[in-house]
């Protein structure tokens, strides 16, 4: 059997995990809102129309921050349409996804819903078809106490206390040709700078996310990051990153090797941020908000058919990827990659949360259920709180077609000092061979394995559904440490959560 070795040392600290790394995303897209989190008349709906079956599955994930209302949707979002009495709200053509937006669910409803799930709002402003003035008006509506036009408008809508939203995105994917109001680097940089300056005059306590390149393969990347940050460096706190992976060529080895691409993407953006910091003689780091990440490729044909041939529907079935077991492994690898960069990745949003490329799915008049990708995210959010430790790994390798040699084992360690717990997340991405793992825990005296959770399946294409789960975690015999070393076997193609507690 192949053998791998890890060294975990209390002294090798990377950074504390910002809990917002386990954020998610709700966009007015497909059935994310209507028929997802909100469905008046559903058997589980409460007096607000919120589906309680969905709410319970979201609460289980313990998501601390949720980005809203887009996404591409935000670049033609008129926030005034989504507030106030329902009888005064009018439907609007939603151009990003060629749908009909009824505006029966808006900012006030989302604020109520996030309060119920225990999450904060990460609000995006429209810098596509609108600009600085509208962003300031929205901020005033949300955060100013009273005595002004927009704060008093909020109060007239029955909301006395400010929403006090502290995290704001300055637009979305502004270099994308698909984006309404697309900007050049210089156009966006100037607009973001002036908008950020004005917003921080209204509320100096907010944090702002500058818009990065839409994804790593954009021809503008990474010059976009360097150019736009030269404008808004003094006013923003984060820069956004977006990336999705898929396996349309059915090459699982290279699919799982995409974690290497994600790592390179993060390192390149950090380099661009630090270049601007150096050029400006700056003192602050611009940290990363990886506010869209997931697997997305299964539903592309259906999406194109609906938006092209069947437009202007309310909540059409868009981007409803049904995930399989190998997708769960990929999500696990992406989580590990984010955690390994906890010193600079402070916010991350699994895109999205319900029905639209999501861990939670709903049947229109039936149940809500967990997709395969639900479980790695659940485990990371539940056990990945604390401080990331530099995990020294000596792993066997295997060869892939596009990525060359890659390690069989990719892992990360998180130390929760307060709870006296150590968690190792590891994926064996060798599809054919188990790997015997030895972990050097000599600096963790008296720590013993508490459990070893495994997500594995003989069928890489196995999916879950409302009828039942073909992919769900199991407990493995976790054994004991001996002379400061722990030994176990990571099965082929498996997601592993090894939890240690002080005895």
DRENFIPA-206106 format. One record per residue (C-alpha): x, y, z. Coordinates in nm, 3 decimals, m for minus. Layout:
<rs>
X, Y, Z;
...
</rs>
This chain:
<rs>
0.000, 0.000, 0.000;
0.113, 0.355, m0.074;
0.227, 0.554, 0.229;
0.197, 0.922, 0.320;
0.325, 1.120, 0.617;
0.208, 1.442, 0.781;
0.371, 1.656, 1.048;
0.138, 1.874, 1.257;
0.305, 2.120, 1.495;
0.139, 2.374, 1.723;
0.409, 2.627, 1.638;
0.343, 2.620, 1.262;
0.056, 2.869, 1.266;
m0.076, 3.015, 0.941;
m0.364, 3.231, 1.069;
m0.692, 3.215, 1.259;
m0.985, 3.110, 1.041;
m1.220, 3.401, 0.976;
m1.563, 3.243, 1.021;
m1.681, 3.430, 0.709;
m1.481, 3.182, 0.501;
m1.791, 2.963, 0.540;
m2.021, 3.217, 0.378;
m2.268, 3.154, 0.097;
m2.472, 3.336, m0.163;
m2.837, 3.395, m0.255;
m2.906, 3.560, m0.591;
m3.240, 3.644, m0.751;
m3.173, 3.369, m1.004;
m3.383, 3.065, m1.089;
m3.541, 2.906, m0.781;
m3.291, 3.033, m0.524;
m3.545, 3.274, m0.374;
m3.888, 3.189, m0.515;
m3.946, 2.819, m0.449;
m3.620, 2.801, m0.257;
m3.593, 2.999, 0.063;
m3.933, 3.165, 0.006;
m4.250, 2.984, m0.092;
m4.577, 3.104, 0.062;
m4.830, 2.824, 0.063;
m4.575, 2.546, 0.098;
m4.665, 2.307, 0.384;
m4.348, 2.406, 0.571;
m4.377, 2.784, 0.513;
m4.414, 3.016, 0.813;
m4.612, 3.341, 0.828;
m4.335, 3.515, 0.631;
m4.344, 3.257, 0.353;
m4.005, 3.115, 0.457;
m3.970, 2.740, 0.400;
m3.880, 2.594, 0.737;
m3.741, 2.271, 0.588;
m3.490, 2.479, 0.391;
m3.420, 2.704, 0.686;
m3.328, 2.408, 0.907;
m3.084, 2.266, 0.650;
m2.922, 2.609, 0.612;
m2.898, 2.656, 0.989;
m2.725, 2.318, 1.011;
m2.451, 2.453, 0.784;
m2.394, 2.747, 1.024;
m2.337, 2.999, 0.745;
m2.216, 3.329, 0.900;
m2.257, 3.564, 0.602;
m2.468, 3.551, 0.285;
m2.402, 3.762, m0.025;
m2.712, 3.926, m0.178;
m2.883, 4.000, m0.423;
m2.627, 3.901, m0.689;
m2.430, 3.810, m0.887;
m2.512, 3.923, m1.238;
m2.858, 4.020, m1.113;
m2.719, 4.316, m0.921;
m2.597, 4.501, m1.231;
m2.957, 4.591, m1.321;
m3.100, 4.587, m0.967;
m3.324, 4.876, m0.866;
m3.332, 4.832, m0.491;
m3.624, 5.073, m0.446;
m3.848, 4.822, m0.626;
m3.781, 4.560, m0.358;
m3.882, 4.757, m0.047;
m4.202, 4.894, 0.099;
m4.561, 4.763, 0.088;
m4.608, 4.461, m0.138;
m4.905, 4.618, m0.313;
m4.681, 4.899, m0.437;
m4.410, 4.676, m0.579;
m4.409, 4.612, m0.952;
m4.255, 4.330, m1.159;
m3.949, 4.413, m1.364;
m3.772, 4.244, m1.654;
m3.459, 4.083, m1.510;
m3.201, 4.111, m1.787;
m2.910, 3.909, m1.650;
m3.102, 3.580, m1.658;
m3.391, 3.691, m1.886;
m3.647, 3.620, m1.614;
m3.939, 3.811, m1.462;
m3.865, 3.952, m1.117;
m4.192, 3.997, m0.921;
m4.023, 4.188, m0.633;
m4.243, 4.014, m0.376;
m3.923, 3.923, m0.192;
m3.672, 4.199, m0.134;
m3.429, 4.359, 0.102;
m3.661, 4.362, 0.405;
m3.762, 4.001, 0.359;
m3.400, 3.894, 0.314;
m3.301, 4.077, 0.633;
m3.572, 3.885, 0.824;
m3.461, 3.556, 0.671;
m3.091, 3.603, 0.749;
m3.181, 3.688, 1.107;
m3.368, 3.357, 1.134;
m3.071, 3.158, 1.000;
m2.822, 3.350, 1.214;
m2.629, 3.508, 0.926;
m2.510, 3.857, 0.836;
m2.581, 4.018, 0.498;
m2.306, 4.087, 0.245;
m2.475, 4.347, 0.025;
m2.380, 4.417, m0.337;
m2.440, 4.755, m0.503;
m2.523, 4.813, m0.868;
m2.222, 4.968, m1.042;
m2.334, 4.835, m1.381;
m2.642, 5.033, m1.487;
m2.631, 5.265, m1.182;
m2.355, 5.423, m0.977;
m2.228, 5.617, m0.677;
m2.546, 5.806, m0.588;
m2.764, 5.496, m0.583;
m2.507, 5.305, m0.376;
m2.507, 5.588, m0.123;
m2.887, 5.599, m0.114;
m2.903, 5.227, m0.045;
m2.642, 5.252, 0.230;
m2.833, 5.541, 0.388;
m3.155, 5.335, 0.373;
m2.986, 5.037, 0.537;
m2.753, 5.190, 0.796;
m2.843, 5.548, 0.887;
m3.054, 5.574, 1.205;
m3.313, 5.839, 1.109;
m3.380, 6.196, 1.007;
m3.286, 6.171, 0.639;
m3.477, 6.092, 0.321;
m3.378, 5.728, 0.288;
m3.348, 5.637, 0.657;
m3.697, 5.779, 0.714;
m3.817, 5.585, 0.410;
m3.698, 5.266, 0.581;
m3.878, 5.367, 0.900;
m4.197, 5.432, 0.700;
m4.166, 5.074, 0.578;
m4.194, 4.954, 0.939;
m3.822, 4.905, 1.009;
m3.723, 5.143, 1.289;
m3.372, 5.011, 1.357;
m3.107, 5.021, 1.084;
m3.009, 4.693, 0.918;
m2.649, 4.787, 1.000;
m2.498, 4.593, 0.709;
m2.120, 4.602, 0.746;
m1.992, 4.423, 0.433;
m2.051, 4.568, 0.084;
m1.949, 4.455, m0.266;
m1.870, 4.728, m0.520;
m2.042, 4.567, m0.818;
m2.001, 4.222, m0.970;
m1.775, 4.079, m1.244;
m1.741, 4.420, m1.405;
m1.494, 4.299, m1.671;
m1.734, 4.033, m1.803;
m1.883, 4.085, m2.150;
m2.204, 3.924, m2.015;
m2.231, 4.193, m1.747;
m2.474, 4.481, m1.790;
m2.272, 4.801, m1.770;
m1.935, 4.632, m1.824;
m1.641, 4.860, m1.752;
m1.279, 4.889, m1.857;
m1.016, 4.865, m1.584;
m0.979, 5.241, m1.559;
m1.353, 5.307, m1.575;
m1.422, 5.062, m1.295;
m1.123, 5.172, m1.088;
m1.237, 5.536, m1.090;
m1.600, 5.444, m1.021;
m1.508, 5.208, m0.737;
m1.276, 5.467, m0.584;
m1.537, 5.743, m0.583;
m1.816, 5.512, m0.465;
m1.603, 5.369, m0.185;
m1.496, 5.717, m0.076;
m1.858, 5.835, m0.059;
m1.988, 5.523, 0.116;
m1.724, 5.545, 0.388;
m1.822, 5.908, 0.451;
m2.174, 5.785, 0.526;
m2.062, 5.493, 0.743;
m1.688, 5.467, 0.820;
m1.742, 5.129, 0.993;
m1.828, 4.937, 0.677;
m1.590, 4.707, 0.488;
m1.576, 4.719, 0.109;
m1.493, 4.455, m0.153;
m1.343, 4.575, m0.480;
m1.438, 4.378, m0.789;
m1.165, 4.147, m0.920;
m1.148, 3.971, m1.255;
m1.450, 3.752, m1.326;
m1.235, 3.438, m1.320;
m0.877, 3.326, m1.366;
m0.898, 3.267, m1.743;
m1.017, 3.622, m1.820;
m0.785, 3.804, m2.063;
m0.789, 4.096, m1.820;
m0.646, 3.883, m1.534;
m0.436, 3.980, m1.337;
m0.379, 4.326, m1.482;
m0.736, 4.414, m1.380;
m0.649, 4.359, m1.012;
m0.333, 4.568, m1.032;
m0.495, 4.854, m1.224;
m0.822, 4.882, m1.030;
m0.650, 4.860, m0.691;
m0.424, 5.148, m0.786;
m0.741, 5.359, m0.784;
m0.929, 5.228, m0.481;
m0.656, 5.081, m0.255;
m0.700, 5.352, 0.010;
m1.074, 5.288, 0.049;
m1.132, 4.913, 0.007;
m1.054, 4.619, 0.232;
m1.086, 4.316, 0.004;
m1.078, 4.217, m0.361;
m1.319, 3.959, m0.496;
m1.238, 3.629, m0.665;
m1.476, 3.401, m0.856;
m1.404, 3.052, m0.988;
m1.607, 2.745, m1.083;
m1.481, 2.403, m1.185;
m1.639, 2.117, m1.375;
m1.573, 1.788, m1.547;
m1.736, 1.814, m1.891;
m1.461, 1.599, m2.045;
m1.519, 1.322, m1.787;
m1.154, 1.320, m1.682;
m1.179, 1.284, m1.305;
m0.803, 1.287, m1.240;
m0.763, 1.628, m1.400;
m1.090, 1.749, m1.250;
m0.963, 1.685, m0.898;
m0.627, 1.834, m0.994;
m0.806, 2.166, m1.047;
m0.733, 2.242, m0.683;
m0.379, 2.322, m0.805;
m0.526, 2.586, m1.038;
m0.726, 2.736, m0.753;
m0.412, 2.757, m0.539;
m0.226, 2.933, m0.821;
m0.518, 3.173, m0.868;
m0.508, 3.274, m0.501;
m0.130, 3.316, m0.502;
m0.145, 3.536, m0.813;
m0.412, 3.765, m0.670;
m0.213, 3.798, m0.346;
0.091, 3.896, m0.555;
m0.112, 4.162, m0.741;
m0.245, 4.304, m0.413;
0.102, 4.317, m0.261;
0.245, 4.480, m0.574;
m0.004, 4.766, m0.538;
0.068, 4.789, m0.165;
0.441, 4.820, m0.240;
0.389, 5.070, m0.521;
0.175, 5.291, m0.297;
0.408, 5.249, 0.003;
0.098, 5.122, 0.176;
0.071, 4.967, 0.518;
m0.244, 4.760, 0.489;
m0.291, 4.428, 0.315;
m0.578, 4.393, 0.071;
m0.724, 4.057, 0.168;
m0.930, 3.823, m0.048;
m1.304, 3.770, m0.069;
m1.350, 3.449, m0.269;
m1.719, 3.527, m0.290;
m1.815, 3.285, m0.566;
m1.677, 2.932, m0.574;
m1.827, 2.592, m0.652;
m1.872, 2.324, m0.915;
m2.086, 2.440, m1.209;
m2.121, 2.263, m1.542;
m2.400, 2.003, m1.532;
m2.686, 2.241, m1.620;
m2.527, 2.458, m1.890;
m2.740, 2.329, m2.181;
m3.066, 2.368, m1.989;
m2.965, 2.719, m1.885;
m2.898, 2.822, m2.246;
m3.229, 2.674, m2.365;
m3.438, 2.849, m2.099;
m3.277, 3.192, m2.130;
m3.279, 3.180, m2.513;
m3.607, 3.005, m2.594;
m3.827, 3.047, m2.284;
m3.752, 3.390, m2.134;
m3.945, 3.605, m1.885;
m4.057, 3.330, m1.651;
m4.079, 3.378, m1.275;
m3.824, 3.150, m1.106;
m3.741, 2.914, m1.394;
m3.531, 2.603, m1.327;
m3.192, 2.762, m1.395;
m2.845, 2.637, m1.292;
m2.988, 2.335, m1.111;
m2.679, 2.117, m1.115;
m2.739, 1.774, m0.961;
m2.410, 1.693, m0.797;
m2.244, 1.354, m0.781;
m1.979, 1.203, m0.554;
m1.677, 1.332, m0.746;
m1.823, 1.683, m0.720;
m1.826, 1.643, m0.341;
m1.455, 1.552, m0.353;
m1.389, 1.865, m0.561;
m1.576, 2.085, m0.314;
m1.372, 1.929, m0.033;
m1.050, 2.009, m0.218;
m1.162, 2.368, m0.272;
m1.240, 2.406, 0.099;
m0.896, 2.273, 0.188;
m0.737, 2.520, m0.056;
m0.926, 2.814, 0.094;
m0.825, 2.715, 0.447;
m0.459, 2.676, 0.350;
m0.467, 3.048, 0.261;
m0.647, 3.162, 0.577;
m0.387, 3.435, 0.625;
m0.530, 3.622, 0.322;
m0.864, 3.459, 0.234;
m1.095, 3.612, 0.494;
m1.431, 3.576, 0.318;
m1.559, 3.304, 0.087;
m1.907, 3.235, m0.044;
m2.017, 2.894, m0.170;
m2.225, 2.988, m0.472;
m2.500, 2.932, m0.420;
m2.706, 2.811, m0.125;
m3.045, 2.675, m0.244;
m3.147, 2.516, m0.579;
m2.904, 2.721, m0.792;
m2.569, 2.532, m0.804;
m2.643, 2.457, m0.441;
m2.594, 2.212, m0.153;
m2.966, 2.231, m0.070;
m3.238, 2.141, m0.321;
m3.616, 2.162, m0.297;
m3.908, 1.990, m0.458;
m4.171, 2.254, m0.551;
m4.445, 2.101, m0.339;
m4.236, 1.848, m0.151;
m3.924, 1.809, 0.057;
m3.588, 1.979, 0.079;
m3.283, 1.755, 0.056;
m2.904, 1.752, 0.077;
m2.686, 1.724, m0.231;
m2.353, 1.538, m0.213;
m2.158, 1.865, m0.177;
m2.354, 1.950, 0.138;
m2.139, 1.723, 0.353;
m1.784, 1.855, 0.298;
m1.913, 2.208, 0.353;
m2.098, 2.100, 0.668;
m1.788, 1.930, 0.810;
m1.559, 2.225, 0.734;
m1.803, 2.479, 0.877;
m1.861, 2.268, 1.188;
m1.504, 2.158, 1.265;
m1.284, 2.404, 1.076;
m1.297, 2.681, 1.336;
m0.974, 2.784, 1.504;
m0.622, 2.839, 1.367;
m0.487, 2.685, 1.048;
m0.156, 2.508, 1.099;
0.103, 2.459, 0.827;
0.063, 2.090, 0.745;
0.385, 1.934, 0.617;
0.285, 1.646, 0.392;
0.498, 1.388, 0.218;
0.256, 1.223, m0.023;
0.285, 0.976, m0.308;
0.188, 1.111, m0.647;
0.000, 1.008, m0.957;
0.008, 1.143, m1.312;
m0.271, 1.338, m1.477;
m0.314, 1.427, m1.843;
m0.316, 1.809, m1.810;
m0.164, 1.876, m1.469;
0.123, 1.630, m1.475;
0.217, 1.475, m1.140;
m0.002, 1.571, m0.845;
m0.003, 1.451, m0.487;
m0.244, 1.177, m0.387;
m0.319, 1.350, m0.057;
m0.421, 1.712, m0.012;
m0.493, 1.822, 0.344;
m0.508, 2.099, 0.601;
m0.508, 2.108, 0.983;
m0.716, 2.339, 1.204;
m0.637, 2.373, 1.576;
m0.917, 2.491, 1.806;
m0.710, 2.576, 2.111;
m1.006, 2.684, 2.322;
m1.187, 2.354, 2.269;
m0.860, 2.157, 2.274;
m0.944, 1.999, 1.940;
m0.738, 1.935, 1.629;
m0.904, 1.855, 1.297;
m0.733, 1.728, 0.983;
m0.927, 1.754, 0.657;
m0.780, 1.538, 0.381;
m0.880, 1.414, 0.037;
m0.724, 1.110, m0.123;
m0.763, 1.198, m0.489;
m0.604, 0.877, m0.611;
m0.898, 0.701, m0.772;
m0.744, 0.352, m0.761;
m0.535, 0.311, m0.446;
m0.575, 0.350, m0.072;
m0.298, 0.536, 0.112;
m0.169, 0.454, 0.459;
m0.127, 0.780, 0.650;
0.105, 0.843, 0.944;
0.057, 1.170, 1.135;
0.331, 1.305, 1.359;
0.146, 1.457, 1.657;
0.430, 1.479, 1.906;
0.359, 1.846, 1.991;
m0.001, 1.748, 2.069;
0.073, 1.550, 2.383;
m0.224, 1.357, 2.523;
m0.434, 1.413, 2.206;
m0.625, 1.104, 2.094;
m0.847, 1.048, 1.788;
m1.212, 1.120, 1.865;
m1.360, 1.026, 1.527;
m1.277, 0.970, 1.164;
m1.557, 1.077, 0.930;
m1.538, 0.949, 0.573;
m1.732, 1.039, 0.260;
m1.670, 0.768, 0.002;
m1.858, 0.585, m0.273;
m1.764, 0.320, m0.527;
m1.958, 0.510, m0.795;
m1.803, 0.848, m0.873;
m2.123, 0.951, m1.050;
m2.361, 0.861, m0.766;
m2.608, 1.137, m0.678;
m2.847, 1.214, m0.395;
m3.212, 1.299, m0.451;
m3.536, 1.366, m0.266;
m3.590, 0.990, m0.268;
m3.275, 0.919, m0.067;
m2.900, 0.961, m0.028;
m2.654, 0.745, m0.214;
m2.366, 0.957, m0.081;
m2.352, 1.034, 0.291;
m2.077, 1.032, 0.557;
m1.993, 0.731, 0.772;
m1.785, 0.684, 1.086;
m1.466, 0.486, 1.051;
m1.280, 0.313, 1.334;
m1.035, 0.580, 1.448;
m0.780, 0.379, 1.649;
m0.527, 0.537, 1.886;
m0.202, 0.727, 1.884;
0.119, 0.551, 1.979;
0.434, 0.738, 2.091;
0.298, 1.058, 1.938;
0.214, 0.906, 1.600;
m0.129, 0.833, 1.456;
m0.188, 0.587, 1.174;
m0.492, 0.533, 0.957;
m0.587, 0.452, 0.598;
m0.733, 0.706, 0.359;
m0.942, 0.508, 0.115;
m0.919, 0.570, m0.257;
m1.125, 0.872, m0.372;
m1.235, 0.982, m0.025;
m1.302, 1.291, 0.187;
m1.173, 1.247, 0.542;
m1.228, 1.441, 0.865;
m0.994, 1.322, 1.142;
m1.079, 1.483, 1.476;
m0.839, 1.473, 1.773;
m0.922, 1.575, 2.131;
m0.707, 1.620, 2.434;
m0.745, 1.327, 2.670;
</rs>
